[in-house]
Each structure stands twice: as C-alpha cells, then as structure tokens.
Amino acid sequence: MAAQPPVCAFDWPAAGFRLPDPQGRLWSLDDIRGPRGTLVMFLCNHCPYVIAVAARLVEDVRHLQRHGIGAIAIMANDFAAYPEDAPPQMQAFATRYGFSFPYVVDESQDAARAYQAVCTPDFFGFNADLRLQYRGRLDGARTPDAPDDMRRDLREAMLEIAATGRGPAVQTPSIGCSIKWKPDV
C-alpha cells in the first residue's frame, strides 16, 4: 500500500540512534553527520518505489557527500514478516547498488518511530545544526528511467541546505510503500 509522509516540520531536531549494519558495526547519528548537512533515509529492499530510484539515489548521495553531506539509510521493516528485508538481503542490496553510505537495521523500530517515518523511501534532510530542512521526494520519476533534465528535488534541496542552512519552502512529499510495523506486543 502506498503511503505519503507529511510536509517538512522545519527546524525539528534530528533524533539520535545507534543501529547495526548487517556486519554488526554500530552507527550513530554522530558517526555519519556531515559538516554541511545530514541525510537520513528510510529504505527497504523489496519496495518497488525504492528499487525504481535506487541507482539515481546512490548517484545523488555520492554527489552530496562530495559537498559535505553525511548520509545513512535505515531499514525499519519487520523482517520476520518480510524476510526479503532481512540483514543478509540488505547487504546484497547495498552491494548491488554500490551504497557509499551505511545501511543499518532498526529492528526495534524505535528510530522509525522517533523520525515518524511513514514510507520507503522517506527522506529527512538536516542542516549542519541537525535541524530538519527537507522532507520530500528524490525526484519526479517513479521509474528506473528518468529524463536527464528532470528536477532532482532531494539533491537540489540538500545542496541549498549545505550552502544556506535552509531548505526550500516548497517541497513535494515522497511516496512509497508503508513501513511494515511489527504487531503490537
């Protein structure tokens, strides 16, 4: 089922986390924080929306990293119910697409709750002070093939944040598969 996150809550502070990658290395917000901004992304392996944009996302994040933006991807789905999102498959997905950023698992789903993540992909762009400035889409395409002249919303917003500390006033929300929450215990 497709889900859409709310509009950006400007200046909302980034929530801390300490999450493992598939090899067991723990990553925190401080570990990935960039000097000019930080991008926290909620992704998963099986979502057709994520698969459709994965190659462009990796290209854009590499570009942003060269401009002082730190990045991390968090997989928060219930992988007991969705085994295609389990850590071994996360590693394979990151390798297939050449992730240049950590891809960590939020097994407790506490980070997803703290960020109020709604879907995959869900993007949170913070300035150097870790204040939210962007919560929008990657770009206008929802398919693997996108025109070369298509506006790259996330990339442009994060470059603006790196340069000015502020995100664009007008943002188009992302859309994707809903986070697969664990049943209430």
N, C-alpha and C positions, 0 to 999 in steps of 0.2 A: 504494500500500500504506500503510495506517495505521500510524503509529508513536507511541510514547508515551515521553516523557522520564523520567529518574529523578527521585526526590524531591529536594527542595531540600538542597543542601550548605551549610548555614548558615555565614555569615562567609567564604565563598570570595571572594577579591578579584576585582573586575572586571578583565578583560583590556583593555588599550589597543588602539586601532585607528586607522587613518587611511584612510577609504574615500570614494570619489567618489559624488556623486549623479548622475542622468542628464545634468545640465548640466555635469558636470566639477568642481563645487565639492567640495573635500575636507572631510570632517567627522571629528573625533576625539571620543573619549570626553570630553575636557575641554570641547569645544565645546557638548556637549548636556547635560552634568552639571547637575542641578538642586540648589538649596540644601538641599532636604529629601529628595532621593532621585532615582534614575535608573532608567528602564525601557529595557531593550534587548530588542527583539523581532525574531525571525527570521520573516519573512513571504515570500510569493511571490504572483504574480498569478494563477496558474492553479489553485491548490489549492482544492477545494470547501469545505474547512474554513475557510480564510481568507475566501473570498468570503462564506460564510454569516454570519460575525461582523464583517465589515469596518465596516459602519455603526455598530454598537454599540461596536466598538473605538475608532473615531475619536471618538465621543461621550465615552467613558470617558477617553481620553487628554487630550482638551481639559479635562475636569473636573480631572484630576490635574495638568495644567500650571498651572491656577489655584491649586493648592495647593503649588507649588514643586517639582514632579516634572518632571525633564527626560526626553525620550524620543527614541528613534531606532528606525527599522525597517531591518533588514539583509536583503537578498535574496542568498542564497548558492548558489542552484541553478546547475547547469551550464546556462547559457542557450544554449550551442551545441547542446545536445541538446534543450533545452526553449525554443525561440525565443519563446514567449509570455511568458517571464520576462525577456527582454532589456531593457536600459535604456529604449528608447523606450516599450515597453509598461509599464514601471514608472512612468514619468512619467504616462502616460494613466491608469493605475490610481490613482495618488496624487491626480490631479486629479478623477477620477470620484468618489472617496470624500471628498475635501476634507481630505487629510492636513494636520495642523498641526505635523508633525514631519518631519525629514529621512528620506528613503527612499533608502538607499545600496546599492551593489552590491559584493559581496565576491567578485570574480572569481577570486581565488586560493584562496578558501575557507579562508584562514588564520584569519579571525575566527570562522567557524563551528567550526573545529577547536578554537580556544582556548576557546570557550564550551561546547564539547561539545554543540552544538546537534544535535537529533535530528529535529525535525519543524517543519512550518509549520502553525499558529503555535507558537512556542516562546518563552515569556516569562521574562525574568530581571529581577527587581525588587531593586534595590540601595538601601541606606540612604545617608545623606549622606556616610558614610565609604567608599562604594563597596564595601560588603560585602554579599554575597548574602543576601537575606531572603525571597525569594519565587520559586518556580519552579512555577507552577501554571497552571490554565486561566483563560480570560477569564471564563466563566460556565458555567452548566449546560446552556445551549442549544447545539445544533449546527446550528440552522436560522436563517434570517434573522429569523423572527418568534419573539419570546420574550415571555413574560408580563411585565407591568410590575413584578410583585412578586418576580421571580426574583432570587436572590442573585447579586451581581456580584463574584465572587471576586477578580479582579485589582484592581478599583477599591477594594474594601474593604481588601484587603491592603496596597496602596500607601498608602492614607490612614493605616492603622495604622503603617506604616513611617515615614511623614512625621511622625507625632505622637510615636512612641516610639523609633524607630530599630530596632525588631524586627518581624519578620513573624509571621504566625500559625503556631502549632505544627502545626496540621493543614492540609494543602494537598492539593488534588485535582490530579493531573497533567493537563497539556494532552494533547490528542490531535490528530493531523493527518497530513498527507502527509509521508513521509520526505524529508529533504534529498536533493536529486538531486546526488550526488557525481560529480565528474569521474573518468573511468577513470584508474587508476594509470598514471603515465608512466614 
